[in-house]
Amino acid sequence: MLKRMGLFVLGLVLMAGEAMAQVFPVDAATSTTITSVKGDIVAWGVVFIGVALTIFAYKRVKSLVR
């Protein structure tokens, strides 16, 4: 079971790496691209935090209503 889970996580990391490479194209020749990627990472982080807070607030309000 643990071996299967490890293989699953490894496969997931490899697939996510390819997907992130498409979302954040990096050209080492220009520093503006790296700055742009940093901005994109911060923007995605803000989005994920917003989604997490929205889910938390929904569950909190739902528990208060009951």
N, C-alpha and C positions, 0 to 999 in steps of 0.2 A: 504494500500500500504506500509506504513512504517513498519507495523507488519510483512508483508511477507518478506520485505527486511531484517529485523532483523533476522528472522528465516533462511533466506538464508545465511547470514553472519555467524550465529552460526553454521550451518551445514558445511559451508566451512571451518571454523576454526577447527571443530572436525575432518573433513577428512584430513586436512593438518597436524594436530597433529599426526595422525596415520601414514601418509606418511613420515613425518620427523623422526618419531621414527624408521622407517625402514632404512632411509638414514643415520641417525646418531645413531648407536647403542651405548648406554652408559652403561658401567659397573662401578658401584660405587666403586668396590673393587680395581681397578687399576687407578692410576693417568695418565698413558700413554694414556688410552682411552679418558680421558677428554681432554688431550692435543691434541690428534688426532682430536677430534670433533671440538675443537677451530680452528685448522688448516683447517678443512673441511668448517667451517662456513666462514672463511676469504676467502677461495678459491671460494666458491659459491658467496660471495659478489663481488669479483673481476669480476667474470663471468657476474653477473647481471649488474654491472656498465659498463662493456664492451659492452654488448648488448644494453643498454640504449644509450650509446654514439654512437654506430653504427647506431641506428635508427635515432637519432638526426642528425648525419652527413648526412645520406641519405636524410632526409627531407630538410636539409639546401642546399645540392648540387642540389637537384631536383628543389627547388625554385629559385636557382641562374640560372639554365639552362633555365628556362622558361622566 
